[in-house]
Amino acid sequence: MFHPLQVREIERLTDDAVAVTFTVPPELRTAFRHTPGQHIALRRTVDGQEIRRTYSICTPATGEPVLRVGIRLVEDGAFSTYALKELAVGDTVDVMAPAGRFTLEPRPGQFAGIVGGSGITPVLSIVTTLLARQPDARFCLIRSDRTAASTMFLEEVADLKDHYPERFQLIHALSREEQQAGLPSGRLDEQRLLTLLPALLQVASVDGWFLCGPFGLVQGAERALRALKVPRGRIHEEIFHIDNGAAAPVPAATAPAHSTVTATLDGRSGNWPVHDGESLLEAVLRNRPDAPYACKGGVCGTCRAFLVSGEIRMDRNFALESDEVDAGYVLACQSHPVTEKVELDFDR
């Protein structure tokens, strides 16, 4: 469900990025209380077309909820262009309650993050909350940016280093600019991480790895960690900026000539035909416009549903962990029927 929230503050972070803070009225504070690492979906309508985009909450999950997101300009981005060039304090934006499973509930242990560009936003919330609420926790943050001037939340991360010098380790790599101290310039690719990570910390002792950023960085970091024998269950991923050619879709299985989808949403069920080429989400949306979704690209996980019966083909999946898929969850926006009848439950 979306709620109209007023923009309280817009802060320029870099030439191409802003932080937007929304006012959360008292009656919605419970709805907008987030777990560190979650995101929100923002909605606007342009020329009769609805546009939704997801942005991670960058504030800690401590005290009263402060709803602040970082938005970086994307080339031809329908929402990011609006946010950087038109959005003003006092404007109202439709905002969906926090969602997402790229999260960490504070607990003792050693944790680490590998992030690129705007991938810092959810991890900033994770780190800040963890260190503030759990004195027996440590975090190693490895971040990659093009240049120092393009680095989002540079001061906030520096403040963490000053505040928790014994428990927060920061390694910053710039891909297009030399630094006076720290790592030599260059991308954090798989081969570089294979050498860097064991030199920084005891890889086997890290209780959770949080990878966030562009597809190439996240996939390279995962391959490096798996080569270093890190169990898959300790690796958590969130992808930003999926290129069209980033990953090939799953080969199409033979689709039935006629198929139907039964969907349960907010306690109500319905049964509808799936048109040729439609995803299950599109079939549901034709009849239930309130069905949850945001990116429609298999990235945010907002349309996650439980497959009650039938078989489906998922084109892409950048949001669900392997244990979720094994448990029967699918992304409705990427799912197509393989059997004549498919049943989804959005409420589980």
ABEGO torsion letter per residue (X at the ends): XBBBBBBABBBBABAABBBBBBBBBAAAAAAABBBBGBBBBBBBBBGGBBBBBBBBBABBBBEBBBBBBBBBBBBGBAAAAAAAAABBBGBBBBBBBBBEABBBBBBBEBBBBBBBEAAAAAAAAAAAAAAAABAABBBBBBBBBABAAABBGAAAAAAAAAABAAABBBBBBBAABBBABEBBBEBBBAAAAAAAAAAABBAAABABBBBBEBAAAAAAAAAAAAAAGBBAAABBBBBBGBBAAABBBBBBBBBBABBBBBBBBGGBBBBBBBBBGBBAAAAAAAABAABBBAAGAGAAGAABBBBABEBBBBABBAABBAAAAAAGBBBAAABBBABABBBBBAAX
